Amino acid sequence: MTRIDGDTFWMGSEDFYPEERPVHQVGVDGFWIDTHQVTVAQFRRFVKDTGHVSTAETAPDPADYPGADPALLVPGSLVFTPPPGRVPLDDYTRWWSFVPGADWRHPEGPDSNVGGREHHPVTQVSYSDALAYARWAGKDLATEAEWEFAARGGLDRKAYVWGDHDSPPGKRPLANVWQGEFPWQNLALDGYEGTAPVGKFPPNGYGLYDMAGNVWEWTSDFHTGDHSTSGKNIAPAHSCCIPRNPRVTTASVVEGEPRPRRVIKGGSHLCAPNYCLRYRPAARQGETEETSTCHIGFRCVVRDRS
């Protein structure tokens, strides 16, 4: 793990997606954070020690999905499959599908495995899977504010973990993200079509790896439409009123979804400038707690004792 000293920073962005607004000051206390994302090998040790059965390995409760096709109410998870050519970007079902038998051991489906990927980030883990691992390890999941502060690596109000400009053309990619036209053309200029072993790309200013790209990471905060919606971490810009260690602890369930959404951060190997420019510290997205996919993982924190 890597030690992060507490401080005040500017959270959010006004320059990209609406849910990242407004930019506001937030304070966090010191904490330790995993230097890299939790790997397949680490998660395997947890499962061996505890017998944990992941969400993707458990059949969904039909009561949570009224009217669902019974054929889909089986253990499985979401898998990305690139279409053969250009497709409209307003229908994610053209590249995402529920695959029975997909889980953390079989990220792309029952015919796949994680052999040779022991040092890749574990994927196909839900929020509850990540939280169970964290508790087993004597750790926790980061709040959104802690995660974003760590991802910035000491760079104030910069767009990316390395500064204000995207990866320079013609130079080595600075993160495992999509090169080419999403979702059909993956040029893999960074050397990886999917996940990469942790630590293969340059660390940020705090020495943390893959705070941009590779896989999205679960945080403990419930998702809100923007930073001001919850009222938990926005305050007048006076030093005495800057929120300290904010957490969004109130859930709002979207109609038709069985579980509330948590914030995921960091983007993934599927993030592309033409579709999802979210491999930035301020970027945020909401995923329902039971969701598991081939591009979501996590890392853990340990907070200072007061």
ABEGO torsion letter per residue (X at the ends): XBBBBBBBBBBEBAABBAAAOBBBBBBBBBBBBBABBBBAAAAAAAAAAAGBBBAAABBBBAAABBGBBAAABBBEBBBBBBBABBBBAABAAAABBBBBGBBAABAAEAABBABGAAABBBBGBBAAAAAAAAAAAGBBBBBAAAAAAAAAGGBBGBABAAEABBBBBGBBBABBBBBEBOAABBAGAAGBABBBBBGABBBBAAGBBGABEGBBBBBABBBBABAAAAGAABBBBBAAABBBGBBBABBBBBBGBABBBBBBBGEBAABBAAABBABBAABBBBBBAABBBAABBBBBBBBBBX
